[in-house]
Amino acid sequence: MDWVAAILQSASGGVGTEALTQLIRAVAAQTGAWNALVVKRPQGAPVTLTHAPSSPRPAPLPSALQYDATDWQLIDGQAWRVVDLPVPELYYVLQVSPERQSEAVWEVVCHLTRLLGQHERFHREIGNLRRLSERRLAAVASLYENALTLGEGQLEWFLWNATRRAAQAMEAQACSLMLLDPETQTLRIAAHYGLPDHLAQEVSVPLGEGIAGKVAQSGEPVLITDPSREPSLKGVPTRPEISASICVPLRNRENQVFGVMTLRRLHPNPPFEIEDLRMFTIFAYQVALAIENARLYEQLHRNIQRLTTLVNLTQVITAELNLDTLFEIVARQITEVVGFSRIALFLRKGDSHTYEPRLLIGYHAEMFPRRGFTKGHGVVGTVAKKRVALIVQDARQENALLRGFGRAIGANRYCVLPIIVHGKCIGVLLVDNEDKGQPFTPEQVELLEAFVNQVGIAIENARLYREMENRYRENQSLAAFRNNILSSLGSGMFTLDIEGRISTWNRKAEEITGLLARNIQNTPYRKALEEMGIESEKRTLVAEAIEQVLQGAGARSLYKVRMHNAHGLRILNFTITPLVVGKQTIQGAVCVFEDITDYVRMEARLSEMERLATVGQLTATIAHEIRNPLTALKGAVDLLARESLPDHLSMYVEVIQEEVQRLAVLADEFLEFARPFRIERQHAALRPIVERSLRAFAPMQKEGAYQFISEVPPELTLDIDPARIEQALRNLIQNAIQAMPDGGTITIRTVETEYEVGIQVKDTGPGIPLEQRERIFTPFFTTRTRGTGLGLSIVQKIVEGHHGRVTVECPPEGGSIFTLWLPKIDILASEE
């Protein structure tokens, strides 16, 4: 299947919709299948954006096509598959003949369309963000130009001109504008008029000291008409030549003070008045607005530059799906674009907690532990655990761990950043410029942090691509293995004449059914199907298919037909084809059936393995992220409960204890669902199991709201796991109680068929809406505000572990009936 790899390679060279289009063309060219990219909006018919093959022009898409379906759909004799792409309203549609829908390549194609759809969504979001930033930049620039009414010029020039104009307009001899340094919490003169230059350079006022420091701290303007009599200046050195002063704060849009403006009059000029204070406050507000706009403009300009650089960097790395080549590209972009000369990339080894070096530029392997860093140990392991970037500007001033790491790598300044994907740290990046003796700037760090996020996505995509290739090879091997198994199995076959009577019956048919040819020949096919032991529902379907073929229809297939005979339960696949002789004259039918019981068992096991792989990560997360903190929380609140606390605090402690217990139960439910278990069978009576299940809810019966009725005969026994069946019954009883909050009756009885025993749990609640019945056994589906939605999933898991089934009915008179159907003789269990 080398052409599949060619499809993947050709599709990976494009970006977004272009890559999807390449994939569609490649699939059509290599497989002959029709596939398309379709836009489906809530209102209106679907629109085909691109399709292949392009000729002949395809008919409109079937109106019966379900775009929210996740499996194949058989419509008008064709198999259709719809993939919901991550881009809103965008779908990938595939059409093949029914006999080709089981080919493994279609799953690979569907997975690749989702991956390319993620690329398309990412590039759309980047484009939208870039256009939004450009619009904001234009709006802020326009606002800034309006604020700077004196025309174009640098902010420094504007500030100087503002102090000059303020002094002239207010008839003051000096004006200064001081800005607050957030790090040192001091005010320094940014612009002035009428002050000596050397004084402006030397002045540094701590927050809360002097007139300016107090105004910046309090945020209130100050008018001083006589410095010698001003109480607020007590203890503050004054200049005798100053006759009056005004000092007002400069505020940003968050109403935070970021500076002050001060006016001074010298003797013998008259002092300022209240109106002067009002005018100067308004003027200072306009100046603050202009400063804020200028800063915002500068910040947005830097953001646009950073975003443009980030987009360019992202486009380079996202198109690469080979991990080794991707690492080389990442290193080149960090050195050439971001500006760091030494790079070390550590990646997590599989599912372990060890981070091993995968890329070293400028560093030596001897600088790091031979087996890599363990999560939580060393600088790299600590960053991986805390998932927080570490920026060290002077390792000599840091703790022993950071100093020691700096000495080990020969750097006093370095950055260590986690690479996080879906909330997990998959790697750690270490960079510095120590070999060139150059410090790094905050802008470099910001760009690197943004780039690292995209690197994580690119690494994850490359890993997914590699996993997809491996999975494809595994699927090919599994398909070959399965075909070998099926080819080695014989198939049962019998033929019918035009009147529907058995004419031939091969040896394999005898082995599978236990019916001898001499006894079954000339028997009508309906009676033969009954003697084979096929269940009534499927028997009707097989008979209808045979009748249709005898009437001139094409071949018919039926899958997983259940048959009960002396050997127990067998699962068969039927294929019925017309027996044609001469010029399309139908002389009867050929019925071929295969015993796929072993295959079904293998399929169930494979499905269980895949399910466990899916929930395995969830189980680990619950065990690590919920249960451990929950244990500590329970211990702490139990200690609090032992203390003598006021009543109102004791009530809160009890609430916490109850909620901790509820969370523990939920965690146990998750673990119970995810943990595979083995059915421990024994020959047991059903009645004691039912009585123990009801006994657990006896307190509710004593309250009078609920009535429990058991109609299970004492002599009824089965080969079952009593503990598991009791667990399933308790779940059903609990669900029934929750469905009847005002009380009601719960009845447990048994029913029997020829091959099965059913345990029914019936309630008198409102029943289950029709639209919810197909979903109630889906894991995590619940209609209640509290609960995990795993109760019925666990019930189904237990019953299927007994090779049984669960059904649900809602009679017209109300209530619900859940039935656990268990086989009387379980041939699958006996072979395990």
N, C-alpha and C positions, 0 to 999 in steps of 0.2 A: 504493500500500500504506500509506495513512495510518493504517489501523487498527493496524498493527504498532507505530508510534510511540505510539499511544494506549495499547497494552498496556504498553509500556516505561514510559510516564509514570505510569500508574495503579499499576503494581507498585512503582515507586520511592518512592511515598508511604508504604509500610508498612515494618515492621521485622521481620526474622526470619521466623518461620512465618506471621505475618499477611501479609507481602509475598508469600510463596510461594502462599498461599491465594488472594490477589487475582490473581496471575498465572494460576493454574490456571483460575479462573472466567473471566478475560478471554480466555484462549486458547480455552476451550470456546465462549464467546459469539461470538467473532469467526470462528473457523474450523470450529466444529462437531466438532472432534476431541475424543476422550475422553482425559483426562490426570488423573493422580493423584499424591498424595504417599504413599509406601509405606514401612513399617518392615519390614525383613527381617533377622531375627536368625539366627545360625548354626543354631539348633535351632527347629523349628516353622515353621508356614506364615506367609507374609507378611501383614501387616495394613495395610489401606488407611485412612490417617488422614483424608484428604479427597479428593474427586474432583469432576469436573465433565465433562459435565453430570450433575446429581444424579439425574435421572429419564430413562429407566427405570433401576432399580437394576442395576448391572453384575454380570455373572457373575464367579465367582472368577477370579483371575489364572491364566493358563496355567501348569501345572506345568513346562512345558518352557522357560519364560522364564529366560534366563541374565542374572543381575544383574551379572556382571563383564564382560559384552560391551560394546564401545564403538561398535558399528555397529548398523544395523537388523537385526531378526530377523523372519523370515517364519514365522508360526505360525498354523495354522488359517485361512489365507487373509487374515490381517491383518498389517500391518507394525507392529512394536513397537520402541520405542527406550527404553533404560534409561540414566539419568544418575546416576552415583554421586556424591552430594552430600558436601561436606566434613564434614557432621555424621555421626557414626558410625551405621551401620545405617539411614540415611535415603536413600531413592532417589526420583527423579522418573521416572514411567512415562508414556509417550505412545503412543497407539494411533491409527493412521490406516489408510486403505486403501492397498494397495501402489502404486497409481498416483500417490498424493500424497506418497510418502516422499521424492521428489527435490526438493520445494519448498524454496527457500532459507530460508523463515521458520523452519523447525524448528531449524536450527543456531542462529539468533538466540535462540529460546526456550530451547534447551539451555544456551547460554552464560549467559543471564540467570539460569536456575535455579542454576547454579554460583555466580554472584556473590551471589545472595540467600542461598544456602546458607552462603557465607562469613560474611555478616552474622549469620545465625542462630547459627553456631558462636561468633562473637565475643561475642554477647550472652549465650550460655550460659556461656562462660568467665568473663565479667565477673560474672554472677550467682553462679556457684560461688565465685569469689574473694571476693566480698562476703560471702556466707554463711559461708565459711571464716574470714574475718577477724573477723566478728561472734562466731563461736563461740570463736575464740582470745581475743578481747577479754573475753568473759564468763569464760573459764577463768582468764585472768590477773588479772582483777578479783577473782575469788573467792580466788585465791592471795594476792593483795595484802591483802585484808581479813583473811585468816587470819594473815598475818605481822604485821600491825599489831594486836596484841592489845589495845592501849590504846583501840581504838575509832576512829571516823571522825575525820578531821582532815587538815590540810595536812601535806606532807612536812616543811616547816620546823618546824612544831610538834612533829611526831613526833621529829625529830632532837634538838630541844632537850629534849624529855621523856626521850629515851633517854640523853642525857648526864647529865641530872639524876638519873635512876634508877640509872645506873651508878655515879655518885659516891656516892649514898646507900647503895647495896647493898654497895659495896666500901669504905665508910668512908673515902672520899677527899674532899679539900677542893676539888678541881677536876677537870674532865673536858672535853676538847675533841675535836671531830670535824673533821678536815681532808680536803678533797677535792682531787684532782689535776687541774689544768688541762692537758689534753693539748697545747694549743698552746704555752703558756709553760713547761710542765714545772715548775710551781711548785705548792706546797700552800698553800691558803688555808682559814681556819676557816669552816666552814659552820654549826656549832652549838657552843655551849659552856655550861658551868655553872661558876660560881665564878671566872671571869676578868673583868677590867674590859672594858667594851664597846669602849673606844677601843683597847685592846691587841688585841682580836679583829679589829678592822677593819684594823689596821696590819700584823699579822703576815703575812708571805709568805716561805715557806721553799722555796728551790730544791731540786730533786731531788738527793739525795746529800749534802746539807748538814744539819747538826744531827741531833738524834735522829730527828725525824719524817722528814726527808729520807732518812736512811740506811735506816730501816725500809721506807719506800716503795720505795727502790731495790733493797734486798736481798730484801724479802718475808718477812723473819724477825722475829718479835716480840722485844722487848727488855725485860728486867727490871733496873731499876737500884735497888739497895738503899742505896748510898752514893755519891752523885754525886761526892764529892771523890776517891774511889778508883777510879772507873770508867775503865778504859783507853780505852773507845770515846768518852769525852767529852773526851779530850785535845785541847786547842785550841778546844773549843766553850764559849762563854760559858754559865755556869750561874747559877741564882738561889739564893742561900744559904738562903732560907727553905724550899726544897723538900727533903724528907727522902728521898723515894723516888718512882719513876715506873715506869709500865708503858706501853709503846707497841706496839700490834699493828696489822698491815695489814688493810685491807678488800679483799676479792677478789670479782670477779664470777664468773659461771658459766664463763668461759674461764680461770679461775684467774689473771687479770691484776689487779694491784694498782691500785685507783683512789682510794685514800685511806688514812688511818690514824686510829685512836682512841687518845687518851692520857689516862691517869689520873695524878694527882699527890697526894701526901700532904705536908703541911707539918709542920715541927717543932712540938711534940714527939711527934707521932704515930709509931707503930712502922712499920718498913719493910714492904713487900709481901713475900709468900712465893710459892713456886712454885705452890701451889694457887690463889692469887689470879690468877696469870698464866693458869692453865688456865680458870678461871671467866670471866675477862675476854675471853679468846680466843673462848670459846663465845658469849658475849654479843655480841661484835663480829661474829661470823659471822651471827647473827640480824639484827643491824642492817644488815649488808651485803646480806643477802637482801632485806630490806624496801626498801632503797634501789634495788636492782636491779629488784625488782618494780614499784616506783613509776615508775622510769624507763621500764621496758618498757610499763607501762600508758599512760603519757603518750605514748610513741612510737606505740603501736598506735592510740591515740585520734586522734593526728594523721594516721596512715595511713588510718584509716577516713574521716576528714573529707576527706583528699586523694583517696581512692578514690571517695568519693561525688561530689565535685566533678568528678573525671575522668570518671566514668560519665555525669554530666549533660552535660558538655562533649562527650563522644564521641557521645551520642545525638543531640545537636543537629547535629553535622557529618556523621555517617555517613548521614543520611537525604537529604543534598543531593548531586546528581550533576552539577549545572552548575558548572563551574570558577569562573566569575566570581562567581556567587552564593556559592560555597563560600569564596572568599577574603574576601568581605565578612563572612560569618559568623565565620570564624576571627579576623579583626581585632576584631570586636565582642566575642567571647568573651575574647580576650587583654586587651583594655582594661577590660572590665566585670568579669570574673571573676578573671583572674589578677592584674591590677593594673598592667600596663605601659602607659604613655601613648603612646610612640612605637614604631612597628612598620615594619619593612622586610622584605619577603619576596622572595627571589631564587630563581628556578627555572632548572633546567638547560634549555638550548635544544636540543631534540631529542636527538640522539646526540653532540652536540659537548661540549667541555669548558668551555663558557662559561655563566656564571650571570647571567641578566638580571633586573632588578627587575620584579616583577609587581604589587606592592602597596606603596605608600608612605603612611604616616600619620604626620605630624609631621616627616618628613624631606623633603628636596627632591632632585630628580633631579640637580641640580648637585653634590651632595655625593659622588656616585659616578661611576666611569668611564662615559663615554657608551656604550661597547659592553659594559658589564657586567664581571664579574670572571672572569678565566681561572683554571681549576683550578690551585692551587698558587701563585697570585700574589695579593698583598694579603691582608688579614685574612679576608675572605669566601672567597677562593680557597683559602687555607691550611686553613681549617676544613672546606671541602668535600673537600679531598684527604685530610686526616688523619682526618676523620669523628669528631672529638672536640669536645665543647662547650668554648667559651672564655668564662670568667666573669672580667671585669675589674672590680675594685672601686676601683682607683686607677691610672688610666692614666699618671699622672705618675711613678709608681714602676716602670713597665714599660719594655720595650725600645723602640727608636725606631719600629718598625713599629706597635706598639699605641698609642704616644703620638701618632704622626702620624694614625692612623685616628681616635683620639678627638678630635683638633683638627678633623679634616675634618667629623665629624658633630656637633661641639659638645657632646661628652659625656665626662665623666671616668670614669663608671661605665656599663658596657654588657655585654650578653650576646649571644654569637653561637653559635647552635646548628645542627648539621647535621640535615637531614630525611632519614632513611635508610629505604629500603624494599628488602627482599630483599638487604641488604648493599651497596646502592648509594646514593650521596648524590644525591637528586633535587632538593634545594633547600637553602637556608640561611635562617635566621630571625635577624634583628637586632632587639633591643628595648632600651629604656632608659626612665628616668623623669626625664631631665635637664631637660626643659622645666618640670617641676613642682618641681625641686630636691629630689626625694625619693630616698633610697637604696632598694635592693630587698633583700628578706630571703632567707635560704636556703630558706624554705618556698615563696616565690614561684618561685625557680629550680627547685626539685624539681618543683613542679606544672607549670611550663612545659615542663620536659624530658619529663615523662610525656605532656603534651598534644601536644607536637610529634610524638611517635611516632604518635599517633592521627591527627594532621593528615596525616602522610605516607601512612597507609593510606587516608584519605579522598580525598586528591589522586589516589592511584593508582587508586582505584575510579572516581573521576570521569573519569580519563583512559581507563580501560578501557571505561567506558560510552560515551565519545565515540568511541573506536576501534571499538566494537561498532556504533555507528550508521554510522560511515564504512564499515566492512566490509560492513554490510548493504546500503548503497547501492551499493558496488562489486559485491557479489554480484548485486544486481538488474541492474546495468548489464551484468555479464558474462553473466548468464542471458539478458538480452534480445539481447545480441550473439550468443550461442551459438544461440538460437532463430532468429535471422535467418539464420545460416549454414546451420542444418539445414533451414530452410524453403526456402532457395534450392537445395538439393540435391534431385535426383530420386531416387526410390526404385525399386528393382527389384521386380517383382511377377509371380507366376505363380499360376495356378489349377489345381486338381486336380478330376477328377471323382470320383464315389463309389468308383471302383475304384482310385484313387490314380495316375491317369495325367495327364500334363501336357496341359491343354487350351488355355491361353493363356500367352504369354510376352512381356512388354512390351519396348519399345525400351531402356529404362534397364537392364533385366535383361541385354539383349544387350551393352550397353556395359560393365557391371560384370564379367560372367562370360566374355565373348568367345564365347558360344554363340549361334548364330542360332536364331530361333524355328522356322524350317522344319525344322531338324535335331533339335530337342529336343521338339517336340510329339508327343503320344501315347507318350512315354517314361515308364516307371514312375518314381515320384519317387525311389526309392532309387538307381536308376542315374543319374538326373539329378544328384543330390547328389554322387555319385562323380565324374561328368564335370565338375562345377563345381570340383573340386579341394579340397573341404572336408576337413580333417584327420579321421582315422578316429574319434577319440574324440568330437569334436563332431558328426561326421556321424551317429553312432549316436543322440546326444541329439536332433538335429533330426528324424531319422526317427521316433523314439519320440513326439515331440510331435505330428508330423503324424498318426501312427496314432491317437493319443488323440483328436485333434480329429475325425478321420473316424469314430471310434466314438461320438461324441456329447459329448465333453468340451468345456469352455469354451476361451477363447482361451489360447494359450501363447506365452511369449516366451523367447528365448534371446539372450544378449548376448556380444559379442566372439568370434564364431565365426571361426576362422582359415581362410582359403581361399588356395590356391596355384594360380596359373594363369600364362599367358604374361606377364601384367603383374607377376608377382611375388606377394608376400604382401599380401593384403587382409584387413581386419577388418570383419565384418558383424554387424549386429543383425537377428534374425529375429523376426517376429510372425506367428503362425499362428492364424487365426480360422475358425470354421465358415462355410461358404457355405449360407445358409438361404434357402429359397424357400417361399412360402406359409405354411402353419400349422406353423412350426418344423420343416419337413422339411429334413434335411441332404442337400444335393446334392453336397457336396464340401468343399473347403477353399481359402482364400485365403492365400497366403504372400507377405508383404511383407518385403523385406530392404533395409537401408540400408548403404551403404559408409561406415563411420565411421573409416576409416584415418587421415584427416587429423585427425579429432576426437581419436582416441586419442593421436596424436603431440602435439597441443596439450595434452591432459590430462596427458600425461607431463611436458611442459615446465612446466606450472603446478604440478604436484606437486613437481618438482625445485626450482622457485622457492620454494615454501612450505617445503620441507625445508631449503634453504639459509638461509632467514630464521630457521628454528628453531635451526639450529646456528651461525649467524653470531655470536651473542653468546658461545657457548661458545668459538669460535675466537678471538675478540678477547680473551677472558679468559685462554685458554692463552697466546696470544702476549704479552700484557702482564703477566699475573700469574705465569706459570711460566717462560717462556723467558728473560725479562730477568733475574730473580733467578738463574735456573739458569746463565746465562752468567757472572754475577759469581761464583757459587759455584764453577763449574768453574775460572775463572781463579785464584781464591784457593787452591783445593786443588792446582792444578798448581804454583803457587809453593811450597806446602808440600812437595810431592813432590820439589822440587829441593834442599830443605834436607837437611842431615845430621841425621836424626832417629833416636832409639832404635828398635830393631826393633819393639817393641810399638806405638809411635806410627806407624811406617811402615805397619804392617798396617792401622791404622784409616784412614790416608790412602788406601790402596788400596781399602778398602771404600767410602769416600766417593766416590772416582773412579768405581768400578763403578756405584754407585747413581745418580750424576749422569748417567752415560751411559745408564743404563736410563730415567731420567726424560726425557732428551732424545729417546730413541727413542719413548717413549709420546707425548710432545708432537707429534713428527713424524707419528705415526699418526693422532692427532686431526686435525691439519691436513690430512693427506692425505685423510681421510674427508670433511671439511667442504668442501675446495676443489673447485669444479667443474672438470672437465677436458674437453678436446676430443679425440676419437679421431682420431689421425693415421693414416689407412689407407694401406696399401701391399700390393701383391701379394707375399705371403711364404710360404715353406715352413714347415710346422709342425715338422718334425723338428729343425732347428737350434735352434728356440726351446725345445723340450723338453730337448735335450741341454745347453743353457746353464743351464736351470733346475736340472737334476740335478747339473751340475758344481759349483754353489754348495754342495752338501751332500756333496761327495766326501770330505772328512775323516771324516765319520761312517761312510761306507762302508768306509774303510780300517781303522777300528777293529774291523770285523767284526760289529758288532751289527745293521747295516742292509744290506739288499740292494736295489738299484734296477734295475728292468727297464723298458726302453723298447721298445714295439711300434708305433712310428709309421712308416708307409711314407715313403720319401724324396720321392716324387713328389706328395704331398698338399699343395696350396697353397690359400690363402684370402685374401680382401681383409680384412685385420685391422691392428690396431696391435700390432706385435710386442712392444714394450716393455711395454705394458699386459697382454697375454696372458701374457708371462713373469712379470710381477708376480703375476698371479692364480695361476699354477701354483706359484710359490714359496710363496705363502700356503698353498695346499692341501697341498703337501709338508711344510711346517713343521707344520701341524695334524696330519698323519698321523704324523709323528715323535713329536709330543707325546702322541698317543694310544697309542703303543707304547713306553713308557719302557724296556722290557727288550729292545727290538729287534724286527725283523720285516722284511717285504718290501713294497716300494712299487712298483706296476706302473702305467705310463702307456701307454695304448693309445688308438686312435681307432676310432669306429664311424660309420657313415653311414646316413642315410635319404634319401628322395627329395629333400628340401629342406634338410637340415641335416647338419652334421658335428659329432660329439660327441667331446670330449677327456676321457677318463676317467682319474681318479686313484684307484687302489684300494690299500687297506692291509689288513693282517692283524690289526688291533687288535680290541678288544672290541665295536666298533660303537657306534651312538648310540641311546640309549633312545627309544622311540616318542614319549613325552611331550615330548622335547626337540627333535625334528626340525623341528617347525613354528616353533621360536623361534631356531634357530641362526643364521639370517640377520638377526635383529633386532639393530640397533646396540647395542653395550655389553652384549650378553648373553654370558656366559662361565661355564663350570663350573670354571675354574681360579682359584686364589687370586691368581695374577699374570697380568696381561694386561688389555687394554682391551675385548676382545669386539668388535673392529672388523675382524678379519682376514677373516671370511666376508662381512661387509657390504661390504667393499671389493671382494672377488671378485665379488659379485653386481652391484655398481655398474659394474665394468669390463665384465662380460658383457652387462648390459642396455644399456650404452653402445654395444655392437655389435649391439643389437636382438636379443640372444639370451636364453637362460634357463639357470638352474642347477638341476640336480636332484640328489637324494641318495638312495641305496639302501643298505640293510643286509641282505645275503643271510642266509639261515638259518645257513649254515656260519660266519658271523662276518665281521668287517671292515666297512668302509664304502667306497662307491663314489660319488665326486662327479663329475658329468658337466657339462662346459661345452658347451652346444648353441649353435653358431654358424651363422647362415644362409649357405647357399651363394651365394644372390643376394639382397642386402639392398635391397629397393625403397625402404625408408625412408631408408637412408643415401644412396642415389643422388639423392633429392629434397632432401636437406639442403643 
